[in-house]
Amino acid sequence: MQNLETQLGELGFAGDDMVVPFQVDALDVRGRTVQLGPLLDTMLARHAYPEPVARLLAEAVVLTALIGTSLKFEGKFTVQTKGDGPVDLLVADFSTPDALRGYARFDQDALDAAIEAGKSEPEALLGRGVLAFTIDQGGFMQPYQGIVELDGRSLEEIAMAYFRQSEQIPTAVRLGVAKLFSRDEDGQPRESWRAGGLVAQFLPPEPERMRQPDLHGGDGDDGVLSHDPDDAWSEARAMVETIDLDEMTDPEVGAERLLYRLFHERGVTVYPAHGVYDRCSCSREKIRDVLGAFTAEELAESTEDGKITVTCEFCSTAYEYAPEEFGQD
């Protein structure tokens, strides 16, 4: 019997590693959603991160893709955490028009101890510190940076706090990460990483409808809003909160099907997808310029077996230089 069920991709669905913009006119909502597959799997496998670290970096990369692809100018958007937890540094950045990369730094002993103590959730791994969102337009423009405290909340919650404080736009964020198990062509077991996310923002034509509650009041403030800015936003946010994390990573669901499940009763418009790629901005020339600023003593200390080797923390590409290139014998 012929299979009449429409398969993912037959209608030109975006598929993996494509950010899909959308709009729900009835609710005055705009947003973007994405599923990262091969891009993320390659990025994480390159460093063989422990699973808790990989999950955390995957969330940061998804968040960076969702926000970075909204840039309307040439530049770079960076998400960076600095905390006192086992994962003391996360960096993910998006360079227009489509380059995405990420890196995590962690203390293996502290990570092992946290896992042993049952404290491997993302908030515990990051610890206390700050999360910075940086927009750099290059040239002579001053970079803009928004800083949110790492205080035990998830990256979802911290991202929403950023939009609330910095942009004054009611925003809902969902992030999900999964490890899938399958078999390759030879029947051997294979693991692969996937992640997905969605950001929805309330942008009504009347600014007064976007009224915001006061910012977090410190100790004793549980952060729960006593009212919603608008009935339409209340409905939209409730819809976003119903997203099952498995839906955001399931390759058979896809961005368009997810949006239909959420907003079909209200009507959702989907715009052309924006591809993102695993592309590092490092180069031999850039690193050579950095080394060119080193003193003779620093260059000598960096020389081993007659050469200077620098490995990019993001893409793991190794660059080799002869000391003679910098006037060293």
Legacy VTK file of the C-alpha trace (Angstrom):
# vtk DataFile Version 3.0
C-alpha trace
ASCII
DATASET POLYDATA
POINTS 329 float
0.000 0.000 0.000
1.309 3.468 -0.854
2.413 5.539 2.109
0.335 8.723 1.934
1.814 10.335 5.026
3.749 13.506 4.231
7.393 13.077 5.180
9.562 15.753 6.694
11.240 17.673 3.884
8.669 16.984 1.176
7.141 20.409 1.659
10.445 22.217 1.709
10.795 22.162 5.486
13.961 23.776 6.764
15.499 20.753 8.471
18.578 20.760 10.683
20.921 23.694 11.292
18.418 26.227 9.973
16.914 29.049 12.060
13.265 29.578 11.144
11.688 33.014 11.805
7.950 33.093 12.479
5.145 35.477 13.331
1.748 35.025 14.964
-0.236 38.131 14.035
-3.233 37.260 16.198
-1.007 37.348 19.306
1.434 40.076 18.188
4.263 37.588 18.579
7.443 37.196 16.563
10.202 34.719 17.073
12.672 32.141 15.815
13.134 28.428 16.292
15.942 26.046 15.384
17.024 22.423 15.470
20.776 21.829 15.465
21.958 18.415 14.292
25.179 17.688 12.359
26.613 21.126 13.179
26.270 20.587 16.920
27.378 16.961 16.828
30.582 17.924 15.006
31.239 20.848 17.338
30.892 18.783 20.515
32.689 15.685 19.197
35.720 17.800 18.299
36.518 18.254 22.003
35.008 15.039 23.395
33.351 16.978 26.209
31.948 15.029 29.164
28.189 14.711 28.757
27.144 17.340 31.360
29.519 19.876 29.807
28.343 19.043 26.281
24.715 19.590 27.266
25.499 22.934 28.811
27.497 24.173 25.833
24.784 22.934 23.464
22.222 25.142 25.228
24.533 28.142 24.915
25.105 27.469 21.207
21.362 27.188 20.519
20.687 30.415 22.397
23.451 32.159 20.438
22.038 30.956 17.111
18.535 32.159 17.990
19.651 35.634 19.027
22.575 36.075 16.639
20.540 35.443 13.495
18.323 38.393 14.414
21.182 40.851 13.796
20.325 43.333 11.047
23.924 44.422 10.488
27.380 42.930 9.983
28.872 42.007 13.297
29.201 39.414 16.033
26.960 38.290 18.886
28.578 36.507 21.827
27.196 34.648 24.827
29.786 34.140 27.568
29.569 32.864 31.120
32.119 33.249 33.890
31.356 31.432 37.105
32.854 29.653 40.084
31.436 26.245 39.190
33.203 23.275 37.571
32.439 24.776 34.144
34.005 28.162 34.747
33.764 29.434 31.157
31.308 29.017 28.289
31.689 30.954 25.051
29.484 30.787 21.977
29.444 33.365 19.220
27.695 34.035 15.941
29.416 36.057 13.211
27.247 37.368 10.401
26.042 36.093 8.117
26.091 32.468 9.273
29.156 31.374 11.309
28.603 29.683 14.654
31.142 28.313 17.133
31.398 27.393 20.807
33.858 26.391 23.512
33.681 25.245 27.142
36.405 25.258 29.791
36.049 23.050 32.844
37.929 21.584 35.787
37.826 17.798 35.466
38.385 17.121 39.178
35.687 19.602 40.213
33.343 18.152 37.579
33.909 14.590 38.827
33.218 15.718 42.389
30.011 17.486 41.349
28.764 14.420 39.488
29.626 12.195 42.447
27.646 14.544 44.708
24.650 14.483 42.358
25.089 18.142 41.418
25.432 17.869 37.641
22.499 20.091 36.697
23.519 23.072 34.503
22.987 25.674 37.223
25.313 23.848 39.607
27.994 23.377 36.956
28.063 27.101 36.175
27.998 28.236 39.778
27.777 31.896 40.700
29.038 34.546 38.336
27.837 36.482 35.314
26.445 35.829 31.860
27.323 38.471 29.278
25.560 39.100 25.982
27.805 41.157 23.686
26.899 42.747 20.355
29.871 43.991 18.335
29.171 45.901 15.126
32.884 46.241 14.371
34.507 49.295 12.847
34.408 52.294 15.142
31.198 51.278 16.911
31.353 50.693 20.645
30.306 47.113 21.527
27.105 46.785 23.542
27.111 44.410 26.475
24.275 43.261 28.684
25.205 41.410 31.878
22.937 39.116 33.883
23.838 37.447 37.153
24.360 33.701 37.301
22.376 32.968 40.422
21.207 29.392 40.167
18.684 29.916 37.392
18.724 27.993 34.113
20.018 29.500 30.867
16.395 29.783 29.743
15.516 31.910 32.747
18.684 33.990 32.515
18.044 34.713 28.830
14.521 35.894 29.630
15.927 38.101 32.372
18.319 39.630 29.835
15.501 40.580 27.461
13.441 41.893 30.341
16.239 44.102 31.689
18.075 45.145 28.523
15.438 45.296 25.827
12.240 45.644 27.846
10.553 43.114 25.581
8.415 40.306 27.065
10.219 37.172 25.890
9.786 33.418 26.293
12.690 31.042 25.689
12.824 27.256 25.469
16.007 25.208 25.087
16.426 21.459 24.788
19.333 19.044 24.283
19.304 15.319 23.530
21.731 12.522 22.765
20.337 10.141 20.155
21.373 6.512 19.744
21.324 4.859 16.323
23.343 2.510 14.124
25.604 3.382 11.233
25.691 1.691 7.816
27.739 -1.165 9.262
25.269 -1.745 12.071
27.561 -0.314 14.709
26.003 1.747 17.519
26.387 5.491 17.152
25.665 8.427 19.440
24.865 11.880 18.126
23.964 15.192 19.709
20.946 17.300 18.833
19.521 20.460 20.338
16.646 22.794 19.692
15.283 26.073 20.885
12.603 28.680 20.436
12.409 32.350 21.332
9.101 34.217 21.170
8.714 37.961 21.767
5.655 40.127 22.339
5.770 43.100 19.957
2.327 44.733 19.836
1.693 47.916 17.825
0.705 49.752 21.041
3.787 50.092 23.274
1.689 50.471 26.408
0.600 46.855 26.030
4.169 45.811 26.760
4.108 47.176 30.310
6.649 45.370 32.436
6.601 44.501 36.132
9.402 45.759 38.324
12.766 44.052 38.063
13.788 41.373 40.532
13.520 42.681 44.059
16.352 40.687 45.604
15.984 38.267 48.505
12.408 37.227 49.061
11.346 37.944 45.468
10.514 34.647 43.800
10.403 36.297 40.380
6.799 35.239 39.717
4.821 37.949 37.977
1.656 39.095 39.698
0.137 39.946 36.329
0.762 39.440 32.629
1.519 42.423 30.402
-1.319 41.522 28.057
-3.860 38.725 27.516
-2.376 37.939 24.108
1.087 37.573 25.587
-0.262 35.480 28.450
-1.735 33.076 25.892
1.414 33.001 23.763
3.687 32.393 26.727
1.455 29.593 27.977
1.669 27.946 24.554
5.450 28.141 24.521
5.631 26.617 27.990
3.760 23.537 26.728
6.644 22.586 24.411
8.000 19.162 25.275
11.789 19.223 25.192
11.735 16.062 23.064
9.764 17.938 20.407
12.548 20.456 19.975
15.157 17.785 19.276
13.099 15.167 17.398
14.338 15.114 13.760
10.900 13.934 12.622
9.136 16.958 14.065
11.117 19.846 12.643
10.652 23.563 13.153
7.570 24.009 10.982
5.659 21.131 12.534
6.494 22.394 15.996
5.197 25.857 15.141
2.023 24.356 13.684
1.417 22.331 16.835
1.784 25.454 18.941
-0.037 28.116 16.975
-2.263 26.498 14.317
-5.446 27.719 16.009
-4.174 31.293 15.859
-2.390 31.056 12.535
1.379 31.223 12.187
3.447 32.666 9.331
6.819 31.035 8.672
9.549 32.955 6.845
12.558 31.667 4.862
15.064 29.836 7.033
18.530 31.153 7.867
21.285 28.531 7.691
24.021 28.420 10.329
27.372 26.672 9.912
30.231 25.395 12.032
32.757 28.034 10.997
35.564 29.358 13.123
36.946 32.860 12.610
40.515 31.897 13.422
43.200 32.068 10.734
46.952 31.755 10.401
47.232 35.483 9.768
45.210 36.485 12.852
47.208 34.292 15.180
50.452 35.464 13.612
49.448 39.056 14.373
48.895 38.093 18.016
52.259 36.360 18.252
53.866 39.372 16.591
53.042 41.405 19.699
54.926 38.968 21.967
58.288 39.913 23.428
61.407 37.972 22.467
61.312 36.268 25.854
57.664 35.237 25.430
58.357 33.869 21.958
61.317 31.900 23.274
59.159 30.413 26.029
56.530 29.450 23.437
59.039 27.662 21.199
59.247 23.895 21.492
61.213 21.563 19.206
62.125 24.539 17.043
58.583 25.727 16.370
55.715 27.656 17.904
52.411 25.779 17.892
49.082 27.438 18.653
45.836 25.446 18.770
42.492 27.245 18.437
40.331 26.568 21.476
37.178 26.633 19.354
37.928 24.496 16.294
41.097 22.689 17.484
43.023 23.723 14.361
46.774 23.736 15.066
48.937 26.458 13.523
52.723 26.140 13.414
55.213 28.991 13.077
58.954 29.174 12.810
60.607 31.543 15.318
62.397 33.136 12.362
59.054 34.553 11.194
59.238 36.901 14.179
62.905 37.758 13.907
63.986 35.052 16.333
67.003 32.854 15.575
LINES 1 330
329 0 1 2 3 4 5 6 7 8 9 10 11 12 13 14 15 16 17 18 19 20 21 22 23 24 25 26 27 28 29 30 31 32 33 34 35 36 37 38 39 40 41 42 43 44 45 46 47 48 49 50 51 52 53 54 55 56 57 58 59 60 61 62 63 64 65 66 67 68 69 70 71 72 73 74 75 76 77 78 79 80 81 82 83 84 85 86 87 88 89 90 91 92 93 94 95 96 97 98 99 100 101 102 103 104 105 106 107 108 109 110 111 112 113 114 115 116 117 118 119 120 121 122 123 124 125 126 127 128 129 130 131 132 133 134 135 136 137 138 139 140 141 142 143 144 145 146 147 148 149 150 151 152 153 154 155 156 157 158 159 160 161 162 163 164 165 166 167 168 169 170 171 172 173 174 175 176 177 178 179 180 181 182 183 184 185 186 187 188 189 190 191 192 193 194 195 196 197 198 199 200 201 202 203 204 205 206 207 208 209 210 211 212 213 214 215 216 217 218 219 220 221 222 223 224 225 226 227 228 229 230 231 232 233 234 235 236 237 238 239 240 241 242 243 244 245 246 247 248 249 250 251 252 253 254 255 256 257 258 259 260 261 262 263 264 265 266 267 268 269 270 271 272 273 274 275 276 277 278 279 280 281 282 283 284 285 286 287 288 289 290 291 292 293 294 295 296 297 298 299 300 301 302 303 304 305 306 307 308 309 310 311 312 313 314 315 316 317 318 319 320 321 322 323 324 325 326 327 328
